[in-house]
Amino acid sequence: MLLEVKDIHVHYGKIAAIKGISVEVNEGEIVTLIGANGAGKTTTLKTISGLRGLTSGSIVFDGQDISKMPGHKRVIAGLGQAPEGRGVFPGMTVHDNLLMGAYTRSGDFAADLAEVYELFPRLAERRTQAGGTMSGGEQQMLAIGRALMAKPKVLLLDEPSMGLAPLMVQQIFSIIEEINRRGTTVLLVEQNAQQALKLAHRAYVLETGKVVKSAPAAELLDDPDVQAAYLGGGLGHEAPEAQA
Amino acid sequence: MKQKNSLEDFRHRLSRYGDGVHDRWLKTPGWQRWIVYALLIVGALLLPSESIGSFMSPYTDWASILFFPIGTYVVLAIGLNVVVGQAGLLDLGFVAFYAVGGYAMALIGTRLGWNFWLILLVGIGLCALSGITLGAPTLRLRGDYLAIVTLGFGEIIRITARNTDSIGGPNGIRAIPHPPSFPDVELFGIKIFKYGVLDPRPYYYLLVALAVIVIILVKRWEKSRVGRAWAAIREDEDAAEVMGVPTFRFKMLAFAIGASIGGAMGVLWAAKAISINPNDFQFLLSATILAAVVMGGAGNLPGVILGAFVVAWLPERFRGLQDYRMLIFGAVLVALMIFRPEGLLPSRQRKAELQEGSGGMGALGAEVPGPESHGEEVASK
């Protein structure tokens, strides 16, 4: 097992955001965490990447307990993240953003840069453009490409479909599949359950800080429990609207 | 509405002209740049001449105000720029480090009688240490919260100095020694190493030397891995951390470097001033230096220097208008914020950050939309 999250609890002040979540990710898999707003998906991911501390439980990565390791060292250990809301450096060019992704590494990145530009030809066209001036989809591509520059063993993706047009979502998801095919394990957090379940091998359904169901992704596609996790609002992008 | 358009138009033309000059500079070959640098230094050394002074400051002694406030503000602004402009940490108590440097010079100089140069080194070390002391507990805070804590730190230093009788209390310290002189060295009729009471020029030359060293160091840091890490922290701290940047350590480093520069200036200033007291280190000075950095173009060294010069010089230039000069000063600041909201000479990177909405203003704490952006971009953050 490459990444194992064991019964973690996370608090924002006194409020418990995560009340005992356990997730396992095997090498070569795409695993997805789905659930409605406030289910604790992003918090789980932030805890794994080290941006949030945990109250109890542990995170084991590659045989090593990383629960107390600061975030920047987890990158060296092999966890790469494209953060929520993309987190592209707005003032840096596409090229500089990608180089920031390789911050922990030394040596020649030409081959890695070429690979990212090959995966995302759009980024190659925009090489000298400032990150902040690009469209949402392009920024998402940049965030993923930048995370790949660190040569991660596990790629953590936080809602890559957020705010994107359906066509762009398709495109991003097919690239995620390609990245996985080339040997990178992916842990994907998504609100867009339909899309995520089609892509992933296994899935965990989160609801108010707990795992309510885990199963192979294909089995969950028509599962009523998944619909229940979205407060009975049906699947996919209708769900948040139904809440509103 | 029409008026707003013409204003917008003027702003754009101004910024396009600035881009043109910038592009030209980027294409300039290395040797030509060195000539420009050399000319700038020579220009700085020639500044305190009478003929320039009669226009620049008809009401006060030009050489004196070149040292304080102008030169002092410039060096302080360069120091604060490391913290605010490069690492994006809003520091409202920068004067504290200037005070620590000043008091280091005053106390060690009068009590232990050490040499100025030795005190300069010790003062820089002390300030770096106080920067780390302030940073260690507070740099876990972000934005506005950090600003409030640093503001408090600035006041604590001043009030502690005022209430501690063993370091002079409200009267401060008198009879601070000057740097060691070499009265025999004479160049163009000026005794350039004679640090006395009457002639401010030797101090000014010393300040220019300090500024040049500081500029070279800061520029080198900016271009290094450290500078890239600072830029990443400024633009998105969480993203920087997940890129593998040890954000906390680099923020501490920015604080320590900024503090050291402020402290070095404090030592030099106290060595000229003869006496210092806690009221020399008011909050207003922190605010003024911050205004200089933001107005000049945070993150861009030439801009920051220009900003500090303008902020220091304008009130002196219009001293003849007595209290109305502050009115003019305020009007100029407002006009600048209308026509050049990103600063007099902004860096291109900062401009892109500002346009993105929250990125650039993250440096100033609040998530406020930039001049060109709209509310929803910020809301989506």
Interface residues (C-beta under 8 A of the other chain):
Chain A: S49 G50 L51 P70 G71 H72 K73 V75 I76 G80 Q81 P83 G85 G87 V88 F89 P90 G91 M92 D96 L99 M100 G101 Y103 T104 A130 G131 G132 T133 R146 A147 A150 G163
Chain B: R225 R228 A229 A231 A232 E235 D236 D238 A239 A240 E241 V242 M243 G244 V245 P246 T247 F248 Q349 R350 K351 A352 E353 Q355 E356 G357 G359 G360 S380 K381
